[in-house]
Amino acid sequence: MNANVELCTQNELVRKILEDAQKRNLSVAELQSISLLFPFLYGKYFKHSNTAWVIRGKGDNLSVIVHELLHSIQICNPRRENIVDYITFRLTIEAKFIDPLVKREWEEIESIYGWERIKQRILIEGDCENFDL
């Protein structure tokens, strides 16, 4: 499977997210919740088109691209973001995009289960934080 990466502006990404949300018939409250995140976005992976959109000049760096492309191979769900954030951190050593609490939690998970198990977990169905398989 080959995912595509598109460079875009902030406005183009927002427009794409809103189009995607409209197709999924999200409620007004869900749309309002999503809109609060717009200023903080660097990029977004869209599963239906297998494309990661990253904001030119903001999201076009290794950490953001690795993060979005990890979503393209991710099978585990729910609780998708933290495992992707941690794997991105471990691969790029860029701490700018991971919450310190999430980093500490996943370092603890790694100390118990190991790095290989974390990398395998993203590719297995079920809760991304359930290692009792």
Secondary structure by P-SEA (a helix, b strand, c coil): cbbbbbbbcaaaaaaaaaaaaaaacccaaaaaaaaaacccccccccccccbbbbcccccccaaaaaaaaaaaaccccccccaaaaaaaaaaccccccccaaaaaaaaaaaaaccaaaaaaaaacccccccccc
